[in-house]
Amino acid sequence: MEDDGFTLVRRRGRARRTPAPRSKHDSKPTEANRDPILSKTNIQRLLYNDVDDDSPSPEETARRIKAIQANLDNLAEQHDTKIYLDRATKVVQDALKEFSPIKDIVCYGIGSLAHNRDSKLQFLFLRSLVSSLQIPGHVYIYDPVFKPVEIAVCDAYHIEWINDNEECKRLVHDTTLFYMPHCEKFMYHNLFQANWKQCRGLSKVVYIGNDTERYLDVLSRKESAEFPLFSKASHVYHKVPLPLFHKHDRAFHGSYLHIPVNHSHDEIAGEIETTETPGLMLSSAQA
């Protein structure tokens, strides 16, 4: 107490708190306790630098599969991707409600799962279709740009690799959905040609891809003779446009679901020449 009767209160420093020790379950993940394969830097290295090796070791293959799957999962978890996949899948489901159940799916020309973002989005849509349509048969895929690691990724998702380049000439006996985003016109025509007579006017061929009817406006007279089934197929299909992913969309821009309608085969078949179209490489996306 001071002489004047008041007690002098001296300013003390702020007390320091000793933080309570954190539980190991509360600690934030670090590079040391994360899976190093799934770090962003390592995923990019595995995707862009190493995937072109045609003969990786089993250990390296496992790492690359994990990296591509992580990359696909990250893209699938993005908000706009989720919304789009739900919308587009519902469009297909609703359109096919009154149609025969799809037995198999065949995917051609999707492009690189390691290098091309549009291809990754298209692959995610394929997975969504497989799940929502509850395919009882098989799901097949082929693109000549695929490396062994990309084939292994498809296998991990129970999507079967087609060993040979069929040039889209697969004949089907059950109702099949062909998923062919932005393929070349000869690929669609090969599909029509393989199934026209045997499938009674493409009655079992459903496909997602370009609006082949638009080719009628741009084909020269010579090309029209090489691709006669585009004109005939225009009478076969009911078209349902897929929604755009966004205004700069390249993955799904101009893509339609094509569903065969119930026309008499004899009304639209006629006599056609079975001309062979060039056996070009099957690829629609650029790496």
LUMMIKOL-574411 format. One record per residue (C-alpha): x, y, z; residue number from 0; residue in three letters. Coordinates in Angstrom, 1 decimal. Example, Ala and Ser with C-alpha at 12.3 -4.5 7.8 and 13.67 -1.06 7.14 Angstrom:
BEGIN
[[12.3,-4.5,7.8],0,Ala],
[[13.7,-1.1,7.1],1,Ser],
//
This chain:
BEGIN
[[0.0,0.0,0.0],0,Met],
[[1.3,3.5,-0.8],1,Glu],
[[1.4,6.5,1.5],2,Asp],
[[-1.8,7.9,0.3],3,Asp],
[[-3.8,4.9,1.2],4,Gly],
[[-4.2,3.4,-2.2],5,Phe],
[[-2.9,0.1,-3.3],6,Thr],
[[-0.8,0.3,-6.5],7,Leu],
[[-1.8,-2.4,-8.9],8,Val],
[[1.1,-3.2,-11.2],9,Arg],
[[0.5,-4.3,-14.8],10,Arg],
[[1.4,-7.9,-15.3],11,Arg],
[[2.2,-9.5,-18.6],12,Gly],
[[-0.4,-11.7,-20.2],13,Arg],
[[-0.2,-15.2,-18.9],14,Ala],
[[1.1,-17.8,-21.3],15,Arg],
[[-1.0,-20.8,-21.8],16,Arg],
[[0.7,-24.1,-22.2],17,Thr],
[[-1.2,-25.9,-25.0],18,Pro],
[[-2.5,-29.3,-24.1],19,Ala],
[[-0.9,-32.1,-25.9],20,Pro],
[[-2.8,-33.1,-29.0],21,Arg],
[[-4.0,-36.6,-29.6],22,Ser],
[[-2.4,-38.3,-32.6],23,Lys],
[[-6.0,-38.6,-33.9],24,His],
[[-6.4,-34.8,-33.9],25,Asp],
[[-3.2,-34.0,-35.7],26,Ser],
[[-3.4,-32.7,-39.2],27,Lys],
[[-2.1,-34.9,-41.9],28,Pro],
[[1.4,-34.1,-43.2],29,Thr],
[[3.5,-35.4,-46.1],30,Glu],
[[4.9,-37.9,-43.6],31,Ala],
[[1.7,-39.5,-42.7],32,Asn],
[[-0.2,-39.0,-46.1],33,Arg],
[[0.1,-41.6,-48.7],34,Asp],
[[3.0,-40.2,-50.7],35,Pro],
[[1.6,-41.7,-54.0],36,Ile],
[[-1.5,-39.5,-53.7],37,Leu],
[[0.3,-36.2,-53.1],38,Ser],
[[-0.6,-33.7,-55.8],39,Lys],
[[3.0,-33.4,-57.1],40,Thr],
[[3.5,-37.2,-57.3],41,Asn],
[[0.1,-37.7,-59.1],42,Ile],
[[1.1,-35.2,-61.8],43,Gln],
[[4.5,-36.8,-62.2],44,Arg],
[[3.0,-40.3,-62.5],45,Leu],
[[0.3,-39.1,-64.9],46,Leu],
[[2.4,-36.9,-67.3],47,Tyr],
[[5.9,-38.1,-67.1],48,Asn],
[[5.8,-41.9,-66.6],49,Asp],
[[2.6,-43.1,-68.1],50,Val],
[[4.1,-43.4,-71.6],51,Asp],
[[6.4,-46.2,-70.5],52,Asp],
[[4.9,-49.3,-72.2],53,Asp],
[[6.7,-51.8,-69.9],54,Ser],
[[6.5,-50.6,-66.3],55,Pro],
[[7.4,-52.8,-63.4],56,Ser],
[[4.4,-54.3,-61.4],57,Pro],
[[5.2,-51.9,-58.5],58,Glu],
[[5.3,-48.9,-60.8],59,Glu],
[[2.1,-50.0,-62.5],60,Thr],
[[0.3,-50.2,-59.2],61,Ala],
[[1.5,-46.7,-58.3],62,Arg],
[[0.3,-45.3,-61.6],63,Arg],
[[-3.1,-47.0,-61.3],64,Ile],
[[-3.5,-45.5,-57.9],65,Lys],
[[-2.5,-42.1,-59.2],66,Ala],
[[-5.0,-42.2,-62.2],67,Ile],
[[-7.8,-43.4,-59.9],68,Gln],
[[-7.0,-40.7,-57.4],69,Ala],
[[-7.1,-38.1,-60.2],70,Asn],
[[-10.4,-39.4,-61.4],71,Leu],
[[-11.9,-39.5,-57.9],72,Asp],
[[-10.8,-35.9,-57.3],73,Asn],
[[-12.5,-34.8,-60.5],74,Leu],
[[-15.6,-36.7,-59.7],75,Ala],
[[-15.8,-35.0,-56.3],76,Glu],
[[-15.8,-31.5,-57.7],77,Gln],
[[-19.2,-29.8,-57.3],78,His],
[[-19.8,-29.0,-60.9],79,Asp],
[[-18.8,-32.5,-62.0],80,Thr],
[[-21.3,-34.1,-59.5],81,Lys],
[[-24.1,-31.8,-60.7],82,Ile],
[[-23.4,-32.5,-64.4],83,Tyr],
[[-23.1,-36.3,-64.0],84,Leu],
[[-26.4,-36.4,-62.1],85,Asp],
[[-28.2,-34.3,-64.7],86,Arg],
[[-26.8,-36.1,-67.8],87,Ala],
[[-27.3,-39.6,-66.3],88,Thr],
[[-31.0,-38.7,-65.5],89,Lys],
[[-31.5,-37.5,-69.1],90,Val],
[[-30.4,-40.9,-70.4],91,Val],
[[-32.3,-42.9,-67.7],92,Gln],
[[-35.6,-41.0,-68.4],93,Asp],
[[-35.2,-41.4,-72.2],94,Ala],
[[-34.6,-45.1,-72.0],95,Leu],
[[-37.5,-45.9,-69.6],96,Lys],
[[-39.8,-47.1,-72.4],97,Glu],
[[-37.1,-48.8,-74.3],98,Phe],
[[-35.7,-52.4,-74.0],99,Ser],
[[-33.2,-52.8,-71.1],100,Pro],
[[-29.6,-52.3,-72.1],101,Ile],
[[-27.7,-55.5,-71.9],102,Lys],
[[-24.1,-54.4,-72.7],103,Asp],
[[-22.2,-51.1,-73.1],104,Ile],
[[-19.3,-50.7,-75.6],105,Val],
[[-17.1,-47.6,-75.4],106,Cys],
[[-15.0,-46.6,-78.4],107,Tyr],
[[-12.5,-43.7,-78.9],108,Gly],
[[-12.6,-42.1,-75.4],109,Ile],
[[-9.0,-40.9,-75.4],110,Gly],
[[-6.3,-40.8,-72.7],111,Ser],
[[-7.3,-41.2,-69.1],112,Leu],
[[-3.9,-39.8,-68.0],113,Ala],
[[-3.5,-36.8,-70.2],114,His],
[[-6.9,-35.5,-71.3],115,Asn],
[[-9.4,-33.8,-69.0],116,Arg],
[[-12.3,-34.2,-71.4],117,Asp],
[[-11.6,-37.9,-71.7],118,Ser],
[[-11.6,-38.2,-67.9],119,Lys],
[[-15.0,-36.5,-67.7],120,Leu],
[[-16.3,-38.8,-70.4],121,Gln],
[[-15.0,-41.8,-68.5],122,Phe],
[[-16.7,-40.6,-65.3],123,Leu],
[[-20.0,-40.4,-67.3],124,Phe],
[[-19.4,-43.9,-68.5],125,Leu],
[[-19.1,-45.1,-65.0],126,Arg],
[[-22.2,-43.3,-64.0],127,Ser],
[[-24.2,-44.9,-66.8],128,Leu],
[[-23.0,-48.3,-65.9],129,Val],
[[-24.1,-47.8,-62.3],130,Ser],
[[-27.5,-46.1,-63.0],131,Ser],
[[-28.5,-48.5,-65.9],132,Leu],
[[-27.6,-51.5,-63.8],133,Gln],
[[-26.0,-53.3,-66.8],134,Ile],
[[-26.5,-57.0,-66.5],135,Pro],
[[-24.0,-58.0,-69.2],136,Gly],
[[-20.5,-56.6,-70.0],137,His],
[[-18.9,-53.2,-70.3],138,Val],
[[-16.2,-53.0,-73.0],139,Tyr],
[[-13.7,-50.3,-74.0],140,Ile],
[[-11.2,-49.7,-76.7],141,Tyr],
[[-9.0,-46.8,-77.8],142,Asp],
[[-5.6,-47.3,-79.5],143,Pro],
[[-4.0,-44.5,-77.4],144,Val],
[[-4.5,-46.4,-74.2],145,Phe],
[[-1.3,-47.5,-72.4],146,Lys],
[[-1.1,-50.7,-70.3],147,Pro],
[[-1.7,-48.7,-67.1],148,Val],
[[-4.9,-47.2,-68.5],149,Glu],
[[-6.1,-50.7,-69.5],150,Ile],
[[-5.3,-51.8,-65.9],151,Ala],
[[-7.4,-48.9,-64.5],152,Val],
[[-10.4,-50.0,-66.6],153,Cys],
[[-9.9,-53.5,-65.3],154,Asp],
[[-10.0,-52.2,-61.8],155,Ala],
[[-13.5,-50.7,-62.6],156,Tyr],
[[-14.6,-54.0,-64.2],157,His],
[[-14.5,-52.5,-67.7],158,Ile],
[[-13.2,-55.1,-70.1],159,Glu],
[[-10.5,-54.3,-72.7],160,Trp],
[[-11.1,-55.2,-76.3],161,Ile],
[[-7.9,-56.7,-77.5],162,Asn],
[[-8.3,-55.9,-81.2],163,Asp],
[[-9.2,-52.8,-83.1],164,Asn],
[[-12.7,-53.7,-84.3],165,Glu],
[[-13.0,-50.4,-86.3],166,Glu],
[[-16.4,-50.2,-84.6],167,Cys],
[[-17.7,-53.1,-86.6],168,Lys],
[[-19.1,-55.1,-83.7],169,Arg],
[[-22.3,-57.0,-84.5],170,Leu],
[[-24.7,-57.2,-81.5],171,Val],
[[-27.4,-59.7,-80.7],172,His],
[[-28.7,-58.0,-77.6],173,Asp],
[[-29.7,-54.4,-77.0],174,Thr],
[[-26.4,-52.6,-76.6],175,Thr],
[[-25.4,-49.0,-75.8],176,Leu],
[[-22.4,-47.8,-77.8],177,Phe],
[[-20.7,-44.9,-76.1],178,Tyr],
[[-18.7,-43.1,-78.8],179,Met],
[[-18.1,-39.4,-77.8],180,Pro],
[[-16.9,-37.3,-80.7],181,His],
[[-15.8,-40.2,-82.9],182,Cys],
[[-14.9,-39.9,-86.5],183,Glu],
[[-17.8,-40.3,-89.0],184,Lys],
[[-16.4,-43.5,-90.5],185,Phe],
[[-16.6,-45.1,-87.0],186,Met],
[[-20.4,-44.5,-86.7],187,Tyr],
[[-20.9,-45.7,-90.3],188,His],
[[-19.0,-48.9,-89.6],189,Asn],
[[-21.2,-49.5,-86.6],190,Leu],
[[-24.3,-49.0,-88.8],191,Phe],
[[-23.0,-51.2,-91.5],192,Gln],
[[-22.1,-54.1,-89.2],193,Ala],
[[-25.6,-54.2,-87.8],194,Asn],
[[-27.9,-52.9,-90.5],195,Trp],
[[-29.2,-56.2,-92.0],196,Lys],
[[-28.6,-58.5,-89.0],197,Gln],
[[-30.1,-56.1,-86.5],198,Cys],
[[-33.2,-55.3,-88.6],199,Arg],
[[-32.5,-51.6,-89.1],200,Gly],
[[-30.3,-51.0,-86.0],201,Leu],
[[-33.1,-51.9,-83.7],202,Ser],
[[-30.7,-53.1,-81.0],203,Lys],
[[-28.1,-50.4,-81.4],204,Val],
[[-28.4,-47.4,-79.0],205,Val],
[[-25.6,-45.0,-79.1],206,Tyr],
[[-24.3,-41.8,-77.5],207,Ile],
[[-22.2,-39.6,-79.8],208,Gly],
[[-22.3,-37.0,-82.6],209,Asn],
[[-25.5,-36.2,-84.4],210,Asp],
[[-24.8,-38.2,-87.5],211,Thr],
[[-27.8,-36.6,-89.3],212,Glu],
[[-25.8,-33.4,-89.6],213,Arg],
[[-23.3,-35.2,-91.9],214,Tyr],
[[-26.0,-35.2,-94.6],215,Leu],
[[-25.5,-31.4,-94.9],216,Asp],
[[-21.7,-31.5,-95.3],217,Val],
[[-20.9,-34.7,-97.2],218,Leu],
[[-19.9,-34.3,-100.8],219,Ser],
[[-21.5,-36.5,-103.4],220,Arg],
[[-18.6,-38.8,-103.4],221,Lys],
[[-18.7,-39.1,-99.6],222,Glu],
[[-22.4,-39.7,-99.6],223,Ser],
[[-21.8,-42.7,-101.8],224,Ala],
[[-19.1,-43.9,-99.3],225,Glu],
[[-21.4,-43.5,-96.3],226,Phe],
[[-24.9,-44.4,-97.6],227,Pro],
[[-26.3,-45.4,-94.2],228,Leu],
[[-26.2,-41.9,-92.7],229,Phe],
[[-29.3,-41.1,-94.8],230,Ser],
[[-31.1,-44.3,-93.9],231,Lys],
[[-30.2,-44.1,-90.2],232,Ala],
[[-31.7,-40.6,-90.0],233,Ser],
[[-35.1,-42.2,-90.2],234,His],
[[-34.3,-44.8,-87.5],235,Val],
[[-33.3,-42.7,-84.5],236,Tyr],
[[-35.0,-40.4,-82.0],237,His],
[[-32.3,-38.0,-80.7],238,Lys],
[[-32.0,-36.7,-77.1],239,Val],
[[-29.4,-34.0,-76.5],240,Pro],
[[-27.1,-34.3,-73.5],241,Leu],
[[-26.8,-31.2,-71.4],242,Pro],
[[-23.7,-29.0,-71.7],243,Leu],
[[-21.2,-29.3,-68.9],244,Phe],
[[-20.5,-25.5,-69.2],245,His],
[[-20.4,-22.9,-71.9],246,Lys],
[[-16.9,-23.9,-73.0],247,His],
[[-17.7,-27.6,-72.9],248,Asp],
[[-15.8,-29.8,-75.2],249,Arg],
[[-16.4,-33.2,-73.5],250,Ala],
[[-20.1,-33.3,-74.3],251,Phe],
[[-20.8,-30.5,-76.7],252,His],
[[-23.0,-31.7,-79.6],253,Gly],
[[-23.5,-35.2,-78.1],254,Ser],
[[-26.8,-37.0,-78.3],255,Tyr],
[[-28.4,-40.1,-77.1],256,Leu],
[[-29.8,-42.0,-80.2],257,His],
[[-32.7,-44.4,-79.6],258,Ile],
[[-34.1,-46.6,-82.4],259,Pro],
[[-37.8,-46.0,-83.1],260,Val],
[[-40.3,-48.5,-84.3],261,Asn],
[[-40.1,-48.2,-88.0],262,His],
[[-40.7,-51.2,-90.3],263,Ser],
[[-37.3,-52.5,-91.4],264,His],
[[-38.6,-53.1,-95.0],265,Asp],
[[-39.7,-49.4,-95.3],266,Glu],
[[-36.2,-48.0,-94.7],267,Ile],
[[-33.8,-50.8,-95.6],268,Ala],
[[-33.7,-51.1,-99.3],269,Gly],
[[-30.6,-52.4,-101.1],270,Glu],
[[-27.3,-51.0,-100.1],271,Ile],
[[-23.8,-51.6,-101.2],272,Glu],
[[-21.6,-53.0,-98.5],273,Thr],
[[-18.7,-50.7,-99.2],274,Thr],
[[-15.7,-50.9,-96.9],275,Glu],
[[-14.6,-47.7,-95.1],276,Thr],
[[-11.0,-47.1,-94.4],277,Pro],
[[-9.5,-49.0,-91.4],278,Gly],
[[-8.3,-46.0,-89.6],279,Leu],
[[-7.1,-45.8,-86.0],280,Met],
[[-9.9,-45.5,-83.4],281,Leu],
[[-9.4,-42.3,-81.5],282,Ser],
[[-11.5,-39.3,-81.0],283,Ser],
[[-9.6,-37.3,-78.3],284,Ala],
[[-6.2,-35.8,-78.6],285,Gln],
[[-3.8,-36.4,-75.8],286,Ala],
//
